[in-house]
Amino acid sequence: MEQTLNEKLLAFLAASPTAFHACRNLAGRLEGEGYRELLEQEEWQLQPGGKYFVRRNGSALIAFRIPTGGVRGFLMMAAHSDSPSFKIKEHGAVPTAGMYTRLNVEKYGGMLCSSWMDRPLSVAGRVAVREGERIVLRLVNVDRDLLLIPNVAIHMDRSANDGKKFDPNVDMLPLFGDASAEDKFDALIAEEVGARPEDVLAKDLFLYPRTPGTVWGANEEYLSSPRLDDLQCVFGCTEGFLRAGETEETPVLCVFDNEEVGSGTKQGADSSFLEDVLARITEGTGGNLRRCLARSFLVSADNAHAVHPNHPEYADRNDRPEMNKGIVVKYNANQRYTTDAVSAAAFTELCRAAGVPTQRFTNRADLPGGSTLGNISTAHVSVDSVDIGLAQLAMHSAYETAGTKDTEYLVRAAEAFFRCRFSRDEDGISLR
C-alpha cells in the first residue's frame, strides 16, 4: 500500500500547483465517491447517511457525512491548501535593461527564496473572464517550462556563499523572455483560458516549480516534491476520511486556504467557514450546535520539522522527530499548538490501537516556531484539539523532503480517528 499511496500523493501534488487546483481535485475525488456539493447561498436538505461537501472561494473545502443515527458531535481533521509562492501582480510585465522581460511579483508567505532560483517555473491560478453579461472564473495552468529566476554568478557576487539577503523587489523577479515578450504574458494567459485578452478582467496567478516529485534514497526511504507542506496532510486526511466509511459520529474534513499568510480571509481558518458549516449541519438535522461542540474533537494536521542532517543542533535536545518514524504530535507552552495532556493522550492512544507510531515535537526554547490551524480554528469552535504533522526537511522550500512511510501512517490514523467514538466526562476522555 505504501508504494501505491506515494504514487497517488505525487500525482495529486503534480495536479495541484495552486490552492484552487487542489480544491478542484479534492472536489472531483469526493464526487467520485458519491459526495454531493452544497452551495452556501442555497437551502440545504441534509439526509441521514448523506455525503456532502461545500467549497468557499474555490480554494477551501469542507466535507462531511451525516450518520444514520443522527448528529451527536463532530470529529474534525483540518489541513491547508496553500503553500508559499510568488503572486504575479495585475500588471505583470517588466521591461528590463532594454533586452529582457521579467514578471512583477510579490511574496506570498515565508519561503526560502534561494530554493526558487535556477529551476524551471511556470504560472497557475485562476482568472475572471467576461462572458457576455456574466463574469466567470476559470482555472489556468501554463503546463510548460516558462520562467526562471537566475542567480548572480559567483564572479559578480563574491560574497554569495557568505550569506545572502534577497530583495524580493529586485532579486526574485522571474525572467519571462527577451524584450519582444513585453506584450505576450496577458495574451498567453488569455489563450490558455480560451478568451480574448480584453475579456480577462482580473487574475490570481502564482509561480510554481516545475520539478516533478520523486522517491529517492539508499532504500527509497525519502520523497521530495513541491508543496508537501501542507498538501501531504491534505492528501492523507482525505484518504483516511474516505476509507472510514459509515461512522457513528459526524466526520468533518476541513481544507482551509491562506494559512501561510495568517488565515485571516473568508476562506481561512480564522473565518466563519467552519462554524457556518457546523451550524447548518446541526440546524438541518434538528441538533444543537453548542451541545455538539461539547462532544467534538479537532485534529489540526500541518507538517513538522524533522531533525536536519547538517544542523541537528536546531532540534530540541529531547523531542527530535525523524522521517518515517510516525506521526509527530506538536507541543508549545504558549499554545501556538493546541496540544495539551488531554488531547495528546487521547490521540496517541488512538494511534497506538491502530498500530501507528507517534513521536513528539517541541521547538528549542530559544527558537520560536510558527503556529498553524488548530489555535485559530478553536477560537471559533471551542473543542478539544491536538496539533500533528509529518516530519519533513526544508519546510517552505520550493522542493521539500519527507519520508515515504509517513503518508500511510497518517492515512491509517485518520481512518481510525474518523471511525472512532468520542466521549468525555468530568473524569476523562476517549477516542475509541
C-alpha positions as a Markdown table, in Angstrom:
| # | Residue | x | y | z |
|---|---|---|---|---|
| 1 | Met | 0.0 | 0.0 | 0.0 |
| 2 | Glu | 2.9 | 2.4 | 0.8 |
| 3 | Gln | 4.1 | 2.5 | -2.8 |
| 4 | Thr | 0.6 | 3.0 | -4.2 |
| 5 | Leu | -0.1 | 5.8 | -1.7 |
| 6 | Asn | 3.2 | 7.6 | -2.6 |
| 7 | Glu | 2.3 | 7.4 | -6.3 |
| 8 | Lys | -1.1 | 8.8 | -5.7 |
| 9 | Leu | 0.4 | 11.5 | -3.5 |
| 10 | Leu | 2.9 | 12.6 | -6.1 |
| 11 | Ala | 0.1 | 12.6 | -8.8 |
| 12 | Phe | -2.1 | 14.8 | -6.5 |
| 13 | Leu | 0.8 | 17.2 | -5.9 |
| 14 | Ala | 1.6 | 17.5 | -9.6 |
| 15 | Ala | -2.0 | 18.2 | -10.4 |
| 16 | Ser | -2.3 | 20.8 | -7.7 |
| 17 | Pro | 0.0 | 23.7 | -8.4 |
| 18 | Thr | -2.2 | 26.2 | -6.5 |
| 19 | Ala | -4.8 | 26.0 | -3.8 |
| 20 | Phe | -7.5 | 26.5 | -6.5 |
| 21 | His | -6.4 | 23.3 | -8.3 |
| 22 | Ala | -6.0 | 21.4 | -5.1 |
| 23 | Cys | -9.6 | 22.2 | -4.1 |
| 24 | Arg | -10.9 | 21.3 | -7.6 |
| 25 | Asn | -9.1 | 18.0 | -7.4 |
| 26 | Leu | -10.5 | 17.2 | -4.0 |
| 27 | Ala | -14.0 | 18.1 | -5.2 |
| 28 | Gly | -13.6 | 15.7 | -8.1 |
| 29 | Arg | -12.4 | 12.9 | -5.8 |
| 30 | Leu | -15.3 | 13.4 | -3.4 |
| 31 | Glu | -17.8 | 13.4 | -6.3 |
| 32 | Gly | -16.3 | 10.2 | -7.5 |
| 33 | Glu | -17.0 | 8.7 | -4.0 |
| 34 | Gly | -20.7 | 9.8 | -4.1 |
| 35 | Tyr | -20.5 | 13.1 | -2.3 |
| 36 | Arg | -22.8 | 15.9 | -3.4 |
| 37 | Glu | -21.7 | 19.5 | -3.5 |
| 38 | Leu | -23.8 | 22.0 | -1.5 |
| 39 | Leu | -23.8 | 25.8 | -2.2 |
| 40 | Glu | -23.7 | 28.2 | 0.7 |
| 41 | Gln | -26.3 | 30.5 | -0.9 |
| 42 | Glu | -28.9 | 27.7 | -1.2 |
| 43 | Glu | -31.0 | 25.8 | 1.3 |
| 44 | Trp | -29.5 | 22.5 | 2.4 |
| 45 | Gln | -31.6 | 19.4 | 2.6 |
| 46 | Leu | -29.5 | 17.0 | 4.7 |
| 47 | Gln | -30.4 | 13.3 | 4.9 |
| 48 | Pro | -29.3 | 10.6 | 7.3 |
| 49 | Gly | -26.5 | 8.7 | 5.5 |
| 50 | Gly | -25.9 | 11.7 | 3.2 |
| 51 | Lys | -22.4 | 12.6 | 2.0 |
| 52 | Tyr | -21.7 | 16.3 | 1.2 |
| 53 | Phe | -19.1 | 18.9 | 0.6 |
| 54 | Val | -19.1 | 22.7 | 0.3 |
| 55 | Arg | -16.4 | 25.0 | -1.2 |
| 56 | Arg | -15.6 | 28.6 | -0.5 |
| 57 | Asn | -13.6 | 30.8 | -2.8 |
| 58 | Gly | -12.7 | 27.8 | -4.9 |
| 59 | Ser | -9.7 | 27.3 | -2.6 |
| 60 | Ala | -11.2 | 25.9 | 0.6 |
| 61 | Leu | -13.4 | 22.9 | 1.2 |
| 62 | Ile | -15.3 | 21.2 | 4.0 |
| 63 | Ala | -16.7 | 17.6 | 3.5 |
| 64 | Phe | -18.9 | 15.7 | 5.9 |
| 65 | Arg | -21.2 | 12.7 | 6.3 |
| 66 | Ile | -24.5 | 12.6 | 8.2 |
| 67 | Pro | -24.6 | 9.4 | 10.4 |
| 68 | Thr | -27.8 | 7.4 | 10.1 |
| 69 | Gly | -28.2 | 7.6 | 13.9 |
| 70 | Gly | -28.1 | 11.4 | 13.9 |
| 71 | Val | -25.6 | 14.1 | 14.7 |
| 72 | Arg | -24.2 | 14.0 | 18.3 |
| 73 | Gly | -20.8 | 15.6 | 17.8 |
| 74 | Phe | -18.1 | 16.2 | 15.2 |
| 75 | Leu | -14.8 | 14.5 | 14.6 |
| 76 | Met | -12.8 | 17.1 | 12.5 |
| 77 | Met | -9.4 | 17.0 | 10.8 |
| 78 | Ala | -8.0 | 20.2 | 9.3 |
| 79 | Ala | -5.2 | 20.9 | 6.9 |
| 80 | His | -4.4 | 23.7 | 4.4 |
| 81 | Ser | -4.3 | 24.0 | 0.7 |
| 82 | Asp | -1.9 | 26.8 | 0.2 |
| 83 | Ser | 1.9 | 26.9 | 0.1 |
| 84 | Pro | 4.5 | 29.8 | 0.0 |
| 85 | Ser | 4.9 | 31.2 | -3.5 |
| 86 | Phe | 5.2 | 34.4 | -5.5 |
| 87 | Lys | 2.0 | 36.1 | -6.7 |
| 88 | Ile | 2.1 | 37.9 | -10.0 |
| 89 | Lys | 0.9 | 41.4 | -9.9 |
| 90 | Glu | -2.0 | 42.5 | -12.1 |
| 91 | His | 0.3 | 44.5 | -14.4 |
| 92 | Gly | 2.8 | 41.7 | -14.8 |
| 93 | Ala | 5.4 | 42.5 | -17.5 |
| 94 | Val | 8.5 | 44.4 | -16.5 |
| 95 | Pro | 10.8 | 45.5 | -19.4 |
| 96 | Thr | 14.4 | 45.2 | -18.1 |
| 97 | Ala | 17.8 | 46.6 | -19.3 |
| 98 | Gly | 16.4 | 47.0 | -22.8 |
| 99 | Met | 16.8 | 43.3 | -23.5 |
| 100 | Tyr | 14.6 | 41.3 | -21.1 |
| 101 | Thr | 11.1 | 40.9 | -19.9 |
| 102 | Arg | 10.5 | 39.9 | -16.3 |
| 103 | Leu | 7.3 | 39.4 | -14.3 |
| 104 | Asn | 6.4 | 41.7 | -11.4 |
| 105 | Val | 5.8 | 39.5 | -8.3 |
| 106 | Glu | 5.4 | 39.8 | -4.6 |
| 107 | Lys | 5.9 | 37.2 | -1.9 |
| 108 | Tyr | 3.0 | 35.1 | -0.7 |
| 109 | Gly | 4.0 | 33.6 | 2.7 |
| 110 | Gly | 7.5 | 33.0 | 4.0 |
| 111 | Met | 9.5 | 30.9 | 1.6 |
| 112 | Leu | 13.2 | 30.0 | 1.3 |
| 113 | Cys | 14.0 | 32.4 | -1.6 |
| 114 | Ser | 17.2 | 30.7 | -2.7 |
| 115 | Ser | 15.4 | 27.4 | -3.4 |
| 116 | Trp | 13.3 | 29.2 | -6.2 |
| 117 | Met | 16.3 | 30.2 | -8.2 |
| 118 | Asp | 17.8 | 28.4 | -11.3 |
| 119 | Arg | 15.0 | 26.0 | -11.7 |
| 120 | Pro | 12.2 | 25.9 | -14.3 |
| 121 | Leu | 9.0 | 27.6 | -13.1 |
| 122 | Ser | 5.5 | 28.3 | -14.6 |
| 123 | Val | 2.3 | 30.1 | -13.7 |
| 124 | Ala | -1.1 | 28.8 | -12.5 |
| 125 | Gly | -4.1 | 30.1 | -10.7 |
| 126 | Arg | -7.5 | 31.5 | -11.7 |
| 127 | Val | -8.7 | 34.3 | -13.9 |
| 128 | Ala | -12.0 | 36.3 | -14.0 |
| 129 | Val | -13.3 | 36.4 | -17.6 |
| 130 | Arg | -16.1 | 38.4 | -19.2 |
| 131 | Glu | -18.6 | 36.1 | -20.8 |
| 132 | Gly | -21.5 | 38.1 | -22.2 |
| 133 | Glu | -23.1 | 39.8 | -19.2 |
| 134 | Arg | -21.5 | 37.4 | -16.7 |
| 135 | Ile | -18.1 | 37.1 | -15.1 |
| 136 | Val | -16.9 | 33.5 | -14.9 |
| 137 | Leu | -13.9 | 32.1 | -13.1 |
| 138 | Arg | -11.6 | 29.8 | -14.9 |
| 139 | Leu | -8.5 | 27.9 | -13.7 |
| 140 | Val | -5.3 | 28.2 | -15.6 |
| 141 | Asn | -2.1 | 26.2 | -15.6 |
| 142 | Val | 0.5 | 27.0 | -18.2 |
| 143 | Asp | 1.8 | 23.5 | -18.3 |
| 144 | Arg | 5.3 | 24.1 | -19.7 |
| 145 | Asp | 8.6 | 25.4 | -18.5 |
| 146 | Leu | 8.0 | 29.2 | -18.8 |
| 147 | Leu | 10.1 | 31.1 | -16.3 |
| 148 | Leu | 13.3 | 31.1 | -14.3 |
| 149 | Ile | 14.8 | 33.3 | -11.6 |
| 150 | Pro | 18.5 | 33.4 | -12.4 |
| 151 | Asn | 21.2 | 33.7 | -9.7 |
| 152 | Val | 24.0 | 36.2 | -10.0 |
| 153 | Ala | 27.3 | 34.5 | -10.9 |
| 154 | Ile | 29.8 | 34.0 | -8.2 |
| 155 | His | 32.3 | 36.1 | -10.2 |
| 156 | Met | 30.0 | 39.1 | -9.8 |
| 157 | Asp | 29.0 | 38.5 | -6.2 |
| 158 | Arg | 32.0 | 37.0 | -4.3 |
| 159 | Ser | 30.1 | 37.1 | -1.0 |
| 160 | Ala | 27.2 | 35.0 | -2.3 |
| 161 | Asn | 28.2 | 32.0 | -0.2 |
| 162 | Asp | 28.7 | 34.0 | 2.9 |
| 163 | Gly | 25.0 | 34.7 | 3.5 |
| 164 | Lys | 22.6 | 36.4 | 1.1 |
| 165 | Lys | 19.8 | 38.9 | 1.8 |
| 166 | Phe | 17.3 | 38.7 | -1.0 |
| 167 | Asp | 15.3 | 41.8 | -2.1 |
| 168 | Pro | 12.0 | 40.4 | -3.4 |
| 169 | Asn | 11.5 | 43.6 | -5.5 |
| 170 | Val | 14.8 | 43.0 | -7.3 |
| 171 | Asp | 16.3 | 39.5 | -6.9 |
| 172 | Met | 13.1 | 37.4 | -7.1 |
| 173 | Leu | 11.5 | 38.7 | -10.4 |
| 174 | Pro | 11.4 | 35.8 | -12.8 |
| 175 | Leu | 12.7 | 36.1 | -16.4 |
| 176 | Phe | 9.9 | 35.6 | -18.9 |
| 177 | Gly | 11.6 | 36.3 | -22.2 |
| 178 | Asp | 13.5 | 38.8 | -24.2 |
| 179 | Ala | 12.5 | 42.4 | -25.0 |
| 180 | Ser | 9.9 | 41.3 | -27.5 |
| 181 | Ala | 7.9 | 39.4 | -24.8 |
| 182 | Glu | 6.7 | 42.6 | -23.1 |
| 183 | Asp | 3.1 | 42.3 | -24.5 |
| 184 | Lys | 2.9 | 38.5 | -24.6 |
| 185 | Phe | 2.1 | 37.5 | -21.0 |
| 186 | Asp | -1.5 | 38.7 | -20.9 |
| 187 | Ala | -2.1 | 37.2 | -24.4 |
| 188 | Leu | -0.6 | 33.9 | -23.2 |
| 189 | Ile | -3.0 | 33.7 | -20.2 |
| 190 | Ala | -6.0 | 34.7 | -22.3 |
| 191 | Glu | -5.1 | 32.0 | -24.8 |
| 192 | Glu | -4.8 | 29.4 | -22.1 |
| 193 | Val | -8.4 | 30.0 | -20.9 |
| 194 | Gly | -9.8 | 30.5 | -24.4 |
| 195 | Ala | -10.6 | 34.2 | -24.1 |
| 196 | Arg | -9.7 | 37.4 | -25.7 |
| 197 | Pro | -7.1 | 39.4 | -23.7 |
| 198 | Glu | -9.6 | 42.3 | -23.2 |
| 199 | Asp | -12.1 | 39.9 | -21.7 |
| 200 | Val | -9.7 | 38.8 | -18.9 |
| 201 | Leu | -10.7 | 41.2 | -16.2 |
| 202 | Ala | -8.6 | 40.1 | -13.2 |
| 203 | Lys | -6.1 | 37.4 | -12.2 |
| 204 | Asp | -5.0 | 35.4 | -9.1 |
| 205 | Leu | -1.8 | 33.9 | -10.6 |
| 206 | Phe | 1.2 | 32.3 | -8.8 |
| 207 | Leu | 4.5 | 30.9 | -9.7 |
| 208 | Tyr | 5.1 | 27.2 | -9.2 |
| 209 | Pro | 8.1 | 24.9 | -9.5 |
| 210 | Arg | 8.1 | 22.5 | -12.5 |
| 211 | Thr | 10.5 | 20.0 | -10.9 |
| 212 | Pro | 8.5 | 16.7 | -10.6 |
| 213 | Gly | 8.2 | 14.8 | -7.3 |
| 214 | Thr | 10.4 | 11.7 | -6.8 |
| 215 | Val | 11.1 | 8.9 | -4.4 |
| 216 | Trp | 14.8 | 8.5 | -3.6 |
| 217 | Gly | 17.5 | 7.4 | -1.1 |
| 218 | Ala | 19.5 | 4.3 | -0.5 |
| 219 | Asn | 16.4 | 2.3 | 0.4 |
| 220 | Glu | 13.9 | 4.7 | -1.4 |
| 221 | Glu | 13.0 | 6.0 | 2.0 |
| 222 | Tyr | 12.6 | 9.6 | 1.0 |
| 223 | Leu | 10.1 | 11.5 | -1.1 |
| 224 | Ser | 10.7 | 15.0 | -2.4 |
| 225 | Ser | 8.3 | 17.4 | -4.2 |
| 226 | Pro | 7.0 | 20.9 | -4.2 |
| 227 | Arg | 4.1 | 21.7 | -1.8 |
| 228 | Leu | 4.5 | 18.8 | 0.7 |
| 229 | Asp | 3.6 | 21.4 | 3.3 |
| 230 | Asp | 0.7 | 21.0 | 3.5 |
| 231 | Leu | -0.8 | 19.0 | 0.6 |
| 232 | Gln | 0.8 | 15.8 | 2.1 |
| 233 | Cys | -1.5 | 16.2 | 5.1 |
| 234 | Val | -4.5 | 17.2 | 2.9 |
| 235 | Phe | -4.0 | 14.0 | 0.9 |
| 236 | Gly | -3.5 | 11.8 | 4.0 |
| 237 | Cys | -6.5 | 13.2 | 5.8 |
| 238 | Thr | -8.7 | 12.9 | 2.7 |
| 239 | Glu | -7.7 | 9.3 | 2.2 |
| 240 | Gly | -8.5 | 8.4 | 5.8 |
| 241 | Phe | -11.8 | 10.3 | 5.7 |
| 242 | Leu | -12.9 | 8.3 | 2.6 |
| 243 | Arg | -11.7 | 4.9 | 3.9 |
| 244 | Ala | -13.6 | 5.3 | 7.2 |
| 245 | Gly | -16.9 | 4.7 | 5.6 |
| 246 | Glu | -20.1 | 4.7 | 7.7 |
| 247 | Thr | -19.5 | 6.0 | 11.2 |
| 248 | Glu | -21.4 | 6.7 | 14.4 |
| 249 | Glu | -20.0 | 10.2 | 14.8 |
| 250 | Thr | -20.1 | 13.0 | 12.2 |
| 251 | Pro | -16.8 | 13.1 | 10.3 |
| 252 | Val | -15.7 | 16.5 | 9.0 |
| 253 | Leu | -12.8 | 17.1 | 6.6 |
| 254 | Cys | -11.6 | 20.7 | 6.6 |
| 255 | Val | -9.2 | 22.1 | 4.0 |
| 256 | Phe | -8.6 | 25.8 | 4.6 |
| 257 | Asp | -6.7 | 28.3 | 2.4 |
| 258 | Asn | -4.3 | 31.2 | 3.4 |
| 259 | Glu | -2.7 | 29.5 | 6.4 |
| 260 | Glu | 0.7 | 30.7 | 5.1 |
| 261 | Val | -0.4 | 34.4 | 5.5 |
| 262 | Gly | -2.3 | 34.2 | 8.8 |
| 263 | Ser | -5.6 | 32.6 | 7.8 |
| 264 | Gly | -7.5 | 35.9 | 8.1 |
| 265 | Thr | -9.6 | 35.6 | 5.0 |
| 266 | Lys | -13.1 | 34.4 | 4.3 |
| 267 | Gln | -11.7 | 31.0 | 3.2 |
| 268 | Gly | -9.2 | 30.7 | 6.0 |
| 269 | Ala | -9.3 | 29.0 | 9.4 |
| 270 | Asp | -9.8 | 32.4 | 11.0 |
| 271 | Ser | -13.1 | 32.9 | 9.1 |
| 272 | Ser | -16.6 | 31.8 | 9.9 |
| 273 | Phe | -16.4 | 28.9 | 7.3 |
| 274 | Leu | -16.2 | 26.0 | 9.8 |
| 275 | Glu | -18.6 | 27.5 | 12.3 |
| 276 | Asp | -21.1 | 28.3 | 9.5 |
| 277 | Val | -21.0 | 24.7 | 8.1 |
| 278 | Leu | -21.3 | 23.1 | 11.6 |
| 279 | Ala | -24.2 | 25.3 | 12.4 |
| 280 | Arg | -26.0 | 24.4 | 9.2 |
| 281 | Ile | -25.4 | 20.7 | 9.9 |
| 282 | Thr | -27.0 | 20.9 | 13.3 |
| 283 | Glu | -29.8 | 23.2 | 12.2 |
| 284 | Gly | -30.5 | 20.8 | 9.3 |
| 285 | Thr | -30.6 | 17.7 | 11.4 |
| 286 | Gly | -32.5 | 19.0 | 14.4 |
| 287 | Gly | -29.5 | 19.2 | 16.7 |
| 288 | Asn | -27.9 | 21.9 | 19.0 |
| 289 | Leu | -24.6 | 23.3 | 17.9 |
| 290 | Arg | -23.3 | 24.1 | 21.4 |
| 291 | Arg | -24.1 | 20.6 | 22.7 |
| 292 | Cys | -22.5 | 19.0 | 19.6 |
| 293 | Leu | -19.3 | 21.1 | 20.0 |
| 294 | Ala | -19.0 | 19.9 | 23.6 |
| 295 | Arg | -18.8 | 16.4 | 22.1 |
| 296 | Ser | -16.3 | 17.2 | 19.4 |
| 297 | Phe | -12.6 | 16.9 | 18.7 |
| 298 | Leu | -10.3 | 18.5 | 16.2 |
| 299 | Val | -7.0 | 17.2 | 14.7 |
| 300 | Ser | -5.0 | 20.0 | 13.1 |
| 301 | Ala | -2.6 | 18.4 | 10.6 |
| 302 | Asp | 0.3 | 20.5 | 9.3 |
| 303 | Asn | 3.8 | 19.2 | 8.7 |
| 304 | Ala | 6.5 | 19.3 | 11.3 |
| 305 | His | 10.3 | 19.8 | 11.3 |
| 306 | Ala | 12.5 | 16.7 | 11.1 |
| 307 | Val | 16.0 | 16.8 | 12.7 |
| 308 | His | 18.2 | 18.3 | 10.0 |
| 309 | Pro | 21.2 | 16.1 | 8.9 |
| 310 | Asn | 23.5 | 19.0 | 8.7 |
| 311 | His | 22.2 | 21.0 | 11.6 |
| 312 | Pro | 20.9 | 18.7 | 14.3 |
| 313 | Glu | 21.5 | 21.4 | 16.8 |
| 314 | Tyr | 18.4 | 23.2 | 15.7 |
| 315 | Ala | 16.2 | 20.5 | 17.2 |
| 316 | Asp | 15.2 | 20.2 | 20.8 |
| 317 | Arg | 17.5 | 18.1 | 23.0 |
| 318 | Asn | 14.8 | 15.5 | 23.7 |
| 319 | Asp | 12.0 | 15.8 | 21.2 |
| 320 | Arg | 13.7 | 15.0 | 17.9 |
| 321 | Pro | 11.3 | 13.9 | 15.1 |
| 322 | Glu | 12.6 | 11.5 | 12.4 |
| 323 | Met | 11.1 | 10.9 | 8.9 |
| 324 | Asn | 9.5 | 7.5 | 8.6 |
| 325 | Lys | 9.1 | 7.2 | 12.4 |
| 326 | Gly | 5.4 | 8.1 | 12.5 |
| 327 | Ile | 3.1 | 11.0 | 13.2 |
| 328 | Val | 4.5 | 14.0 | 15.0 |
| 329 | Val | 2.4 | 15.4 | 17.9 |
| 330 | Lys | 3.3 | 19.1 | 18.3 |
| 331 | Tyr | 3.6 | 20.9 | 21.6 |
| 332 | Asn | 4.1 | 24.6 | 22.5 |
| 333 | Ala | 3.8 | 26.1 | 26.0 |
| 334 | Asn | 2.3 | 29.3 | 24.6 |
| 335 | Gln | -0.4 | 27.4 | 22.7 |
| 336 | Arg | 0.9 | 28.1 | 19.3 |
| 337 | Tyr | -0.1 | 24.5 | 19.0 |
| 338 | Thr | -3.2 | 23.4 | 20.8 |
| 339 | Thr | -1.9 | 20.1 | 22.1 |
| 340 | Asp | -2.4 | 19.5 | 25.8 |
| 341 | Ala | -2.2 | 16.5 | 28.1 |
| 342 | Val | -5.8 | 15.6 | 27.4 |
| 343 | Ser | -5.7 | 15.8 | 23.6 |
| 344 | Ala | -2.2 | 14.3 | 23.3 |
| 345 | Ala | -3.2 | 11.3 | 25.5 |
| 346 | Ala | -6.4 | 10.6 | 23.5 |
| 347 | Phe | -4.8 | 10.9 | 20.1 |
| 348 | Thr | -1.6 | 8.9 | 20.9 |
| 349 | Glu | -3.8 | 6.1 | 22.4 |
| 350 | Leu | -5.9 | 6.1 | 19.2 |
| 351 | Cys | -2.8 | 5.8 | 17.1 |
| 352 | Arg | -1.4 | 3.0 | 19.4 |
| 353 | Ala | -4.6 | 1.0 | 19.0 |
| 354 | Ala | -4.3 | 1.5 | 15.2 |
| 355 | Gly | -0.7 | 0.4 | 15.1 |
| 356 | Val | 0.5 | 3.8 | 14.1 |
| 357 | Pro | 3.8 | 5.1 | 15.7 |
| 358 | Thr | 3.9 | 8.6 | 17.1 |
| 359 | Gln | 6.7 | 11.0 | 18.2 |
| 360 | Arg | 6.9 | 14.4 | 19.8 |
| 361 | Phe | 8.0 | 17.9 | 18.5 |
| 362 | Thr | 8.8 | 21.0 | 20.5 |
| 363 | Asn | 10.8 | 23.9 | 19.3 |
| 364 | Arg | 14.1 | 24.7 | 21.1 |
| 365 | Ala | 13.2 | 27.1 | 23.9 |
| 366 | Asp | 15.3 | 29.8 | 22.2 |
| 367 | Leu | 14.0 | 29.2 | 18.7 |
| 368 | Pro | 10.3 | 30.2 | 18.5 |
| 369 | Gly | 8.3 | 28.5 | 15.7 |
| 370 | Gly | 5.1 | 29.3 | 13.8 |
| 371 | Ser | 1.5 | 28.5 | 14.5 |
| 372 | Thr | -1.0 | 26.6 | 12.4 |
| 373 | Leu | -4.7 | 25.8 | 12.1 |
| 374 | Gly | -5.5 | 24.5 | 15.5 |
| 375 | Asn | -5.4 | 27.5 | 17.7 |
| 376 | Ile | -7.0 | 29.7 | 15.0 |
| 377 | Ser | -9.9 | 27.2 | 14.4 |
| 378 | Thr | -10.6 | 26.7 | 18.1 |
| 379 | Ala | -11.1 | 30.4 | 18.6 |
| 380 | His | -14.3 | 29.9 | 16.5 |
| 381 | Val | -15.3 | 26.4 | 17.6 |
| 382 | Ser | -14.0 | 25.7 | 21.1 |
| 383 | Val | -13.3 | 22.0 | 21.2 |
| 384 | Asp | -10.6 | 19.6 | 22.4 |
| 385 | Ser | -7.7 | 19.8 | 19.8 |
| 386 | Val | -4.4 | 18.3 | 19.0 |
| 387 | Asp | -1.8 | 19.6 | 16.5 |
| 388 | Ile | 0.1 | 16.9 | 14.5 |
| 389 | Gly | 2.2 | 16.7 | 11.3 |
| 390 | Leu | 4.5 | 14.6 | 9.3 |
| 391 | Ala | 8.3 | 15.1 | 9.7 |
| 392 | Gln | 9.9 | 16.8 | 6.8 |
| 393 | Leu | 13.1 | 18.7 | 5.8 |
| 394 | Ala | 13.4 | 22.1 | 4.2 |
| 395 | Met | 9.9 | 23.4 | 5.1 |
| 396 | His | 8.9 | 26.3 | 2.8 |
| 397 | Ser | 11.5 | 25.4 | 0.2 |
| 398 | Ala | 10.4 | 25.2 | -3.4 |
| 399 | Tyr | 11.3 | 21.5 | -3.1 |
| 400 | Glu | 10.7 | 19.7 | 0.2 |
| 401 | Thr | 11.5 | 16.3 | 1.6 |
| 402 | Ala | 9.6 | 13.8 | 3.7 |
| 403 | Gly | 9.5 | 10.1 | 4.5 |
| 404 | Thr | 7.9 | 7.5 | 2.2 |
| 405 | Lys | 6.3 | 5.6 | 5.2 |
| 406 | Asp | 4.7 | 8.6 | 6.9 |
| 407 | Thr | 1.8 | 9.3 | 4.5 |
| 408 | Glu | 0.5 | 5.7 | 5.1 |
| 409 | Tyr | 0.7 | 6.3 | 8.9 |
| 410 | Leu | -1.4 | 9.5 | 8.5 |
| 411 | Val | -4.0 | 7.7 | 6.4 |
| 412 | Arg | -4.3 | 4.9 | 8.9 |
| 413 | Ala | -4.5 | 7.3 | 11.8 |
| 414 | Ala | -7.1 | 9.4 | 10.0 |
| 415 | Glu | -9.2 | 6.4 | 9.2 |
| 416 | Ala | -9.1 | 5.3 | 12.8 |
| 417 | Phe | -10.0 | 8.8 | 14.0 |
| 418 | Phe | -13.0 | 9.2 | 11.8 |
| 419 | Arg | -14.3 | 5.7 | 12.7 |
| 420 | Cys | -13.9 | 6.2 | 16.5 |
| 421 | Arg | -16.5 | 7.2 | 19.1 |
| 422 | Phe | -15.6 | 10.3 | 21.1 |
| 423 | Ser | -16.6 | 10.6 | 24.7 |
| 424 | Arg | -15.7 | 12.9 | 27.5 |
| 425 | Asp | -16.9 | 13.4 | 31.1 |
| 426 | Glu | -15.5 | 15.1 | 34.2 |
| 427 | Asp | -13.1 | 12.2 | 34.8 |
| 428 | Gly | -11.5 | 11.8 | 31.3 |
| 429 | Ile | -11.7 | 11.5 | 27.5 |
| 430 | Ser | -11.7 | 8.7 | 25.0 |
| 431 | Leu | -11.2 | 8.3 | 21.2 |
| 432 | Arg | -12.2 | 4.7 | 20.6 |
